[in-house]
Amino acid sequence: MPADRRPESTDGDADPGAVAALVTAPEGGAPPVGRDAVEIRPDGVEGDRYRRGDGHFQLDGCAVTLVAAEALDAVREETGIDVSDGRHRRNVVVEGFGAGMDPLLDATVAVGDALLRPTRRRPPCAHVEELAGEGGLASALRNRGGLCCDVVEPGRVAVGDAVTLREADPRTAGAAIADRLAEREASGGETSERADDRGGRRHSTPE
């Protein structure tokens, strides 16, 4: 899908993001495989090494990993390293949320038919750099190496599917609620003052 296009939601509003690519690896150290679609199960991506229990960092494994298309583009522009063939070793390449995907962290995110919750950042490591055969890749992906996700609801995900925020992270949601309450209190205070003012004028009018 071209970077300047986004899928549209059923109500006609443009969705903020999309699945740009899908990648699995059948076992630890195996070459990445680009996929048109995958099934996300409660414990990971069908056909991926971490769901099979064969990931290199299995004790610190993620059910599903995301990385930003914007991060991969930036790395290519800055260093000439192109890992768009999947050598970044993340499962889902997402476009539309910035290189660090900050809006997605701790939120509930609809990715195709699945619901995911990114719980922490997934910084690159020397092992990824070694497998990719690209010196400097780990450094280039620092602070934009992707997110580690829990599966809230399993489902099918295909390239081109929409990626949307279903629920904001608790901090953002709490701030939004606080703002609405503050606006409501301010509005209510103004209404009471106007009512008191009108009442005062009525009492001061001679009968």
Order of alpha helices (4+ residues) and beta strands (2+ residues): beta-beta-beta-beta-beta-alpha-beta-beta-beta-alpha-alpha-beta-beta-beta-alpha
